[in-house]
Amino acid sequence: MRKKISLNRNWQFKESFEVNDPHSANISEFIDVDLPHTHKELPYNSFDEEMYQFISCYRKTFKLDNVKSTERVLLHFEGSMTYTVVYLNGHFLGEHKGGYTPFVLDLTEYLEENNELIVKVDGREIEDIPPFGFVVDFLTYAGIYRDVYLEIVHELYVEKCHTRTEMVLETNKRAISEVYIKNIKKEMQTFTVKTTLKDLHGHVISRIEGNVINSDELIHCTQELNELNDIQLWSTENPVLYEINIEISNGNGQLLDFYKHRLGFRTAEFKVSGFYLNGEKTVIRGLNRHQSYPYVGNAMPKRAQIDDADILKYDLGVNLVRTSHYPQSKDFLDRCDEIGLLVFEEIPGWQHIGNEKWQSVARKNIEAMINRDYNHPSIIIWGVRINESKDHHEFYTSTNEIARRLDDTRPTGGVRVIKESEFLEDVFTFNDFVQGDPNDRDDRILIPQHEATGLNELVPYLVTEYNGHMFPTKRFDQIQRQEEHVKRHLNVLNMTELMQHTCGSIGWCAFDYNTHYQFGSGDRICYHGVMDMFRLPKFASYAYTSQINPSKKIVMEPVLIYAMGEKNYGGITPLTILTNVDSIEYRIDDKLFGRYYKDKSKFPGLKHPPIIIEGVSDVWGSGFHDIEFIGYIKGKQVIRKLYVKNPVVSQLELKSDHKCLSSLEADVTRVVVSALDQVGNVSHYSDLVVELDIKGPGEIIGPKTFALISGQRAFWVKTSYMPGIIEITAKIHGRKISDRCIIEVEQIKIN
């Protein structure tokens, strides 16, 4: 029966590759590393992106005992950037072009008692591999940045299983599993396939089995489970998952292989009138996500992927994420399944279509993406067009054909920015940057569908990007720029709710990200996110958070840096408060100034429009006072926030996202450092220098001494595969202000 063995630990690495490395590598040239790994740890900003663009060598030794003659040993790479060549014991095993899709190699033939794995990783921007060939508005980094593992399987094993659900909205539902079984010997085989549907508690719901006699190298059989009448639907509010188990047994009843995957029962339809999940109209409110982090780029393990999904769902309150502009970690997608976060997944690329070799790799990327991710109920659409590229009839006809052949249950989309481009997909997906366009004299928020499509008839339509480069905003920008940033996101959220014949909109983007010198603010960062690279919120993030139902999370965030001289003309009004409460009391020196309510007139589409405070007379040079905001729901006080007239950095807060980590696998947690004033508010614009110290089985990713950015910063701590206690101390340089946090590392798996 199949067995999985992680190979993430105890690798060796060097920043070069020699011709003789696969046969006689000089061990003294290597350093010890674990996976996930990045070619080069980078500064936060202001670096040369060519730092990581070189050819490297990874080395791993391992023993593998008791492999039976009827078994095969498969080597899995989840992600290695960009061009990867693999050798075992001096023998060439295979190669893979592209860094965003997985690949598998059979190493059985060359196994020995003691094995040496050599991996050549070319991290340069190779022109015949997507997304390269022209400029790219993000960094790809380099290295073996996702999991690597061995899988020991019987020579008759399940290569993949795609399960589709049917009759989902009826009482009696159906699940059909298309099982593909690899027959290594290519001989006539007689065996039994048993398919079982279970809930995640292990209770059997239905089971079917059938006999197979076949000699094909890849045997395809269909298993149909009918009359499923006790099934809960998967939805964004109640993401119920089930499990399919596939068992392969020989004629004697001996179990040869066991394979499983999760699934959810749901319908997802894009129509002219909107998007429908399980037959209910749902307005898509989403954000785009790059998978990169400070210092290590894409090389972050499972928990960081889980945390990003949770931030999008629970902190930002969106219902969809677009994996711009490439397939992302399976751990991220698994979490989206678990928490009910819809996904628009697309192939790697950015504006450029290369030659035939390039296009061949792109087509393979579609196959790999769909084969890997078919069973995720969170994924509702495949992106089969290179983001913002020009029309290419032949190429895009083929990408749509591949997607529809592999999966006829999901629509295709093709993200474009060029109006009236050829519509070959099922959903017209369009990046709408009209808001703020100096050439648009009508000051529009979004353009009507017919202007984008150029078609006479209405089609399913989805806005896949807005804002972003049209108004980049830093967390440390002057407050009036941040107010405008907020307004632009509110405008689109409001307009999306009001527009007919639109399925929703996906903002650009969730998090700031490193980019090439041709883009961003000159420091290799695109400040397009509603959060920064550390996942710390800008005020615009609360445009999304404030739309969360207050029964789940109460939000009241004034778009305010409380100071008389921060705004151009002095004072703090007009003041926008992003909130989901019913009303707010505004108090000055503990005296009631007024009560304010949601104003639907400016944002009639929003369930929770902001509260606007106007008419406060602030005179430059006059007295300044403590103020307080108190939020009410149904007449009951639920939240309050105090601002002092003379804020001073009085405390340093060190806060870890997780108090317990795993010693059994690669694990990390983010730790946020905040300079706070007397009442616990972040001291905006504070750039105090913080010094870190760490003790115990952990390591800080990035520098241990840094300046705060607008009063805050964050870092990640990774474990060293040892149980124990991690103690982190932070202090402000030159001041007697400090804090510490404790993180336990235990022998537990990450859930």
N, C-alpha and C positions, 0 to 999 in steps of 0.2 A: 504494500500500500504506500501511497506517496508520502514523502517526508521532505520538509523544508528546513534548510540550514542557512542561517544568516552568515554572510561574509562581510559584514560591515566593519568588523574590528581588525586591528593589527595589520594594516597595510603599510607599505613603504612607498615613498614618493620622491621624485626628483624633477627639477624644472628643465629637463632635456631628455632627448631620446636618441640612442645610438643604434646603429644597424645591428650590432651584436648583442643588444640587450635581451632579445628573446632567447638567446642561447647561453650567454655568460655575462649577466649583468654584474657590474661592480657594486657590491652591496654597500661599500663604504660611502658611496655617493648619495645614498637615500636617507631620508628622514622618516620617522614613524608618524603615521596619521591614521585616523579612523574616518569612516564614511558616515554621513555625507561630507564631501570635501570640495573645496574650491581651489582652483589653481593658485590664486594669490589673494590674501586678505587685503582689502582695499581701504583707503581712508573714507571717511563719511562723504567728503566732497572734494572738489578741486584736485583731481588726479587725471592721469593720462590713461584712457581706457585700453591702450595697447599693453598695459602692464601685465594683463592676464592672457594676452593673445600669443601663446607659444605652444610648442609641442612638448608634452611631458610624458613621463613614464611612471606607471603604478605597478607595484610588485606585491604579490600575495602568495604565501606558501600555506599549504594545508594537507592534511592526511584525510583519507576517506576509506574506512574499513568496512568489510562485510557487504560490499556491493555484489549482488547476485548476478549470475549470467543472464537472467531474464529481466534485468533492470537497466534503465538508462539514467544518466546523470545530466541534467540540464542546468545551464548557467544563465541566470536572469539578470539583466541590467534594466533598471527602471528609468534611468536617465543619465546620459553621459554626453557632455558638450565639448566638441561639435562633431568631430569625425573620430570614430573609435575603432581601433584594430586590436584584436585579442589573440594571444598566443598561450598555449599550455605545453609546458615541458619542451619548449623549442618548436612546437608545431603551430602553424597558422590555423586558428579556429574560425575566424570570420571577421567581418567589419560591419559598421553601421554608420550611415550618414544622417546627421540630425541629432539634436540634443533633447527633444521634447517627447519622443515616443520610445517605448520599451523595445528590447530585442532579446532573443533567446538563442543560445548556442548549445549544441549537443557535444559534450566533451568526453563521452564515454570511451571513444576509440583510443584516446591518448592518455587515459588515466594511468598513474603509476602509484607505487606505495607512498612516495613523497612527491608532492606536486608543486610546481611553480607556475603561477599565473602572471603573465606580463601583459599590461594593457597600455597601448599607445593612445594618448588622447591629444588630438590636434585642436587647440582652442582658438585657432585663427578664424577669421571671417571668410570662409571659403565660398567663392562666387556661385558654385553649382549646388549649394545647399541652402534651402530656405532657412531664415528670412534674408539671407545675404545677397549681394549683387548690386546693391545701391545703398543709400542711407537708411538707417533704421532708428526709430525714436524709442529705443530702450537698449539696455545692455544684456548680452546673453551670458556673460561670465564664461567660465570653463571649468572642467573637472568632472569627476564622477560624483554628482551632486544628489543622486537619489540612491535607493537601496540596491544592493547586489546580494543575490542569494543563490544557493544550489537547491535543486529539486530532484529528488530521487523518485523515479516513477517506473512502473512496469512497462515492458515493451509494447503493451496494449494499453493506452492511457487516453484520458479525455484532454484534448488540446484546447477546446473552448466549448462553452455552452451559452447560447443566447435564448433567453426565455421571454416571450411576448405574452401580454395579457389581453384577453378579449372579453367582450360582453361585460365590461367592468361596471357599467351602471345598472346592470340587471341583477336580479336576485341570485341567479346561478351564473357564476363567472367561470372563466376558462383560462388555463395557463398552458402554453405550448412551448416545450423546450426543444430547440434544435441542437442536438448533441453531435459534436465532431470528434471522432476517436482516431487517434494516430496508431497505425498498424506498422510498426517498425520493420517487421520481417516481410511484409507484403505477401504473407501466406494466407491461405484460407483459415479463417478464424470462426469458431462457434462460441458465442458468449451471450450473457444476459445483461441487459441494461435495466436498472431499476431507478425510477425517478420518484423522489419523495418531496412533498411540500410540507414545511413545518413553520410554525410561528417561532419567534425568537426565544421562546421559553422551552422549545424542544417538543412541543405537542404536534403530533402528526395530524395533518389535515386531510391529505390525500396521497395516494401512492399508486403507481402503475409500473409494470415491468413487461419486457418483451425479449424474445430471442432474436439474435442476429447471426447470420451466416454470410461472411463477406471476405474478400481478399484484397480490397482496395487499400492503398496506402493511407488515405484519409476516408474513414467510414462515416457517413452522415446518417443519423437516424432521428426520427421525430417522436417525442413522447408528449402525449396530450392528456392533461388532467381536466376533467369536466365536472360539472355539478358542484362547483365550489360555492357553497351557500352561506358560509360563516366567515366572510372576509371583510375586513375593514379597509377603507380606501386610504391611500397615501395622499396627504395634502400638506400645504404649508403650515397649517395649524395643528394637524394630527398626522405626522409622518410615520405611519405604521409600516414596518418592514416585515418581510417573510424570508424564508430561506429555501432554496432548491438544493437537494442532495442528489448526486448522480453516483450510482454504484455499478461497477463493471465486475462481473463474476464469470469464471469459466464453467465448463460443463459439469464440473464436480462441486460447484457451489463455492469455490474458493474466491475470496474477494481479491481482485487484482488492482482496482483503483477506486478512489473515493474523491469526488470533486464537489465543491459547493460554491454557491454565490447567493447574494441577497437580491431581493426584488421588491417592488411595490406595485400595488394595483391602482392605476390612475389613468385618466384620459387627459390629454393636453392638446387643445385645438386652437390654431390661429385662424381666425375668420375675419371677414371684412368688418364685422361689427365689434371685433375685439378678441382678446384671449380668454379662453374658457378652460378652467381646471375642474375636472369632474363635472362638467356641464354648467358650472357657475362662472359668471363673468368675473374676471380678476384683472385689475389694472396692474401691469408690470411696473414696479418701481425698483429700479436696480442701479448698480454701480459696476464699473469695470475694475478688474484687479490684475495688477502685475504681481508675480510670485516672488519678487526680490526683497531683500532686507539689507540694512546697512552692514558694511564690512565684508560679509561672506556671500553676498549676492543671492543665488538661488539655493545655496547649500544649507537648508534648514530641515530638521527632521519632523517627524509626525506631529508632535505636539504643537509646533509653530503653525503647521498647516491647519490643524483643528482650531487653534485660537483665531486665525484669520477668518475662518468661516463663522465662528461665534461672534466676532466683532461685527461682521456684515449683518448677521441676523439679529443679534440681541442689542448691540450698541448703536448700530446705525438704523436698524429696523427695516432694511430693504427685503424684498422677497425674491430677488434674482441677482445673480452675479454672472458677468460675462468673463470668460477666461481669456482675457486679451493678452497677447495675440497668439495663443498656442495652447495645447493640452497641458493641464497642470497636474499636480501630484494626485495619485489615487487616494491618498489619505485625506486630502482636501475634499475630493468628491465624495468619499465615504461619509465625511462629516456633513456635507450638504444633504445627503440622503437621510441622515439621522435626525437633522434638525428642521428639515423642510425648507431648504433654500434652493430655489430653482436655478438651473444652470444653462447658459448659452455657451457651448464649447465649440472652439474653432481651430482650424489648422494653423501652423506657424507661417508667418509672413507679415510684411508691412509695405504696402504700395507697389512693390516691385514684382514682376513676373520674369523669371529668367529663361534660359534656353531649355531645350528638350531634356537635358540631364536634370536640370533644376526642377522642371515640371514632373519628371518621373519620380523624384524624391517626394514632391508635394503630394502626388497621387498615393504613394506608399504611406505618407503621413495620415491621409484620410482613412485608409484601411486599418492602420495600426490604432488610430484614435477610436474608431467605431468598434473594432474587435475588442479592445481593452475595456471600453466604457459603455457598451451596449446595455448592460443590466442596471445601470444607475437610474432610478426613477426620477431623480432630481433633474437630469438632463432632458430638456424639452425641445431642443433644436440643435442641428449641426451647422456650424459655419463652414461652408465649402468654397468660399471665395477669399482670396488674399485681401486682408484689410485695406480698404481705400485704393485698390488697384484699378487700372483701366480695364475696359472690356477685352475679353479674349474668348471668342465664341467656342472654338474647338476645345480649349483647355477647360473652360467652365462647364461645357456640356459633359465632358468626361468626369469632372469632379462630382457633379450632381448625379451622374449615372452610377458612380461607385457608391455614393452614400445611399441612394435609393435601393440599389441591389443588396447592400449589406443590411439595411434597416429601412423597411417600408412603413414603420410605425411612427417615425418622427419626420417633421418637415425639414427642409434645408433652408438656409438663409445665406445671404452673401453681403457682407458689410461693405457699403460703398459710400463715397462722399461726392461722387460726380452725379449730377442730376441726369435723369433720363437714360441711365445706363441700362444695358440689356438685362431683362428680367428672365432668368432661367431657373430661379429657385422657387420655392413654395411661399416664402415670406419675403417681402421687399424690406430689407433692413438698411437703414440710412443714418449716417452721421450728420446731424443737423446743427450747424454752427452759425445760424443766422443771427442769434442774439448777440448784439455787440458788434456786428459786422458794419464797418463804416460805410460800406457800399449799399447797405440796405436802408433806404430812406424812410421806411415805414416803422422802424424800431420794433420789428416783430420778434416774438419769442421762439416760435417754431413755424416752419413753412407748412402749408397744406399738402396733403398727400399727393395730389395730382401734379403739383409743381416738382416734387421730388421724382416721381415715377415717369412723368410724361405720358401716362396712359389715360385713355378715355374712361376706362372702367376702374372701379375701386378694387383693391387687392388687400390681402392681409399685410399690415404695415407696422413696423416697429422702429422706433428711434433708438439707435445703438450707441450714440455718443452725443453729448452736448457740453457746453462750457469748456473745460480743459484749457487748451492753449489760448482760447479767446480772452481769458482773464486769469492768468496764473497768480496765485496768492500764497504768500508765506505766512506761517504762524506768527511771525514777528513783524508783519506789515502794520502800517498805521491803520487805526481803527476804521477810518472811512473807506479804505480799500477793502477791508474785511467785511464791512457792512454791504458794500456793493457785491462782493462775492456771495454773501448770504442771499441777497436779493435775487441774483441771477439763478441760483439753484431753486429758490422758492418759486420764481416765475415759471420755470419748466415743470416743476412738480404740479403746480396749479393748472397750467395749460394742458398737461397730459390728462388730467382728470376731466377737463372740459371738452377736449377735442373728440369728435366722433370719428370712427373709422381708424382708430389708432389703438394698437394693443398695449402700448406703454412706452416707457423711455428708460434708458440706462445711462447714467451720468458718467462723464469722464472727470475724475476717476476716484477710487476709494483712497489710495495711498500715493504720496509722492514717490518718485522712483529715480534712480540713476539713469543717465542717458548719454548719448554721444555728444561731442562738442558742437555738432550742428544744431542742437536743440537745447531747450532749457534756459537757465539763467546764467550761463557762462561758467558755472561751478560743477557741471555734470549732474545737476539735479533738475528734473521737471517738477515744478511746484504746482501740479495740476490737481492734486488730491484734495479731498475734504478732510483728510488726516495727513500728517507728515509721514516720513519714512519709518519713524518709530511707532507708528499707529497712535500718535497723540492727536487729539481732535483740534481742528480749526473750528471757528464759529460756524462755518457752513455745514459742518457735519450735523449740527443740531437742527438744520432744516429738515433732515431725514429723521433724526431721533425723535423730534417733537411729534411726528406722525404716528408713533407707537401708541397703542391703546393704553390709557393711564392705569388700567387694571394690571398691566404687566410692568410698567415702568413710568414713574412720574418724572416729567422733564420740565425744567424752568431755567432757561439759560439766557440771561440778558446779553446782547451783543455789545459788550461794554468793557472798556479799560477805564476804570474809574479815576479820572484825573481832570482837573479843570482845563488843562492846556493840551489835551491829546487831539481833540478835533480842531479843524482849521480855525474856527471862530470862537472856540472856547465852549465849555459846558458839555452836557451829555445828551441832550435831546435834539431832534427826535430820537427816541430809543426803541429799538426793536427787541422784543423778548420772545424767543422761540420756546413754545410751551404747549403742553396738552392739558393744562388746567383750565377751568372755566373763567376765572377772573383773578386779578392780582391787585393787592393793596400796595401802594407805594408810600413809604414812610420816610420822613426826613427828621433826623434827630428824635426818632421814636414818636413823631407826631404824624398823624394821617394826612397825607397830601391829596390822595384821591384813589378811587378804585377804577380799574380799567378792565375792559372785556375784549373778547376776540372780535376782530373786525373782518367780517366776511366780504365787505365791499371790495377790498383790494385783492383778496385771494378766495373767491367764491368756490373754487374747486377743492380746496383743502379742508379736510375734516377738522384739522387743528391749525387754523391760521394764526400767525403771530399776533401778539398784543402790542400795540404801538402806544407809547407814552409821548405826548406832546404838550406844549404850553408851559413847560417849566422854565422860569426866568432865571438864567444863569448869567451873571455879569462878570466879565473878566476882571480879576483883581478883587472881587468881593469875597465874602466869607464862604467857606466850604464846609460841608457837613457830612456826618455819617448818614448812610441811607440803607433802607431795607426793603426787600420785596417779599411778599407773603402770598403764596398761591392757594387758591380754594377750588374744591370740587364739590358741587352740590352744597355749597355753604360751609363746608368743613375745611379747616386749615390742613394742608397736606405737605407743604414744603415752604422753606423760607431761606433767604440768602441775604447776608449782611455785607456791606462794603464800608470800610473805614476811610475817613478823610485823609489820614496821614499814614498810609501803609508802609511798613518796614519789614524787611526779611527777618523773621523771628524764629523760624524753624525750618528744618530740612526733613522732608518725608521720603522714606525709602520703602517702596511698596512692590511686592512681588505678585505677579498674577497667580502663581501657584505656590502652595506651601509644602507640597510633597512631589518629588520626582522619582523616576525609575532608575535603578542601577542595572537593569537587565537589558536595556536598549538605549540607543542614542536619545537623549532627552534634553530639553531646554525650557527655560522660563524667561519671560521678559520681566525686568525690574525697572520701575519708573522712579526717577529722582525729581523731586519738586521743591523749589524754594517758595515757602508760604509766608504770608503776612500774619498779623496778630489774630485774625479770625479764620485763617485756613484757606484764603484765596491764593491762587498762584500769582507770584510777583512777575507780571508781564514785563518783558524787556530786560529782566535780570540776566546778566551773562556771567555770573559768578563762577569761579573755577571749583570743580568738585573733584576730590581725590577718593579713590576706592581702594579698599583692602578686602581680600577674600581668604578665608581659611576653610579647610575641609575638601571633600572630593568633588570640586567643581572648578571651572575656569571661566573667566570673563571674556566674552567675545568682543574684540575691539580694545580701545585704549582704556587704561585705568584712571587717567586724568583727562578731564575735558571741561569745556565751558558749557554752561547751560544755554539753551536756546529758548528765548522768551520765557525764562523761568522754569523750564522743564527739560528733561532729556530722558532717554531710556537706554538700556543695554540688555543683552541676553546673557544668561549664565548657562553653560552646558555642563553636564555631569561627566564623570570620568569612570563610569561603570563600577563604582565602589559605593557600598552603602555607607551612610554616616550623616553628619550634620554639616551643612554649608552655612558659614556665618559671613555676612557681607556688611562692611562698615563704610559709610560715606560721610565725608566731612567737607565743609566749605573751606577752601584754602585761606589761611590767614584769619579765620574766625573760629570761635569756640562753639560752632553749631554743627551738629552731627546727628546721625541716626543709623540704625542697623536693622537688618532683617535676618531671619533664620529660615532655612529651607531644609527639610528632611529628605534624604535620599534612601529609598527603601527597595527591597527586592520584590517589586510589583511590576506588572505590565501596564502600559498606557491603555486606558479604555478608549 
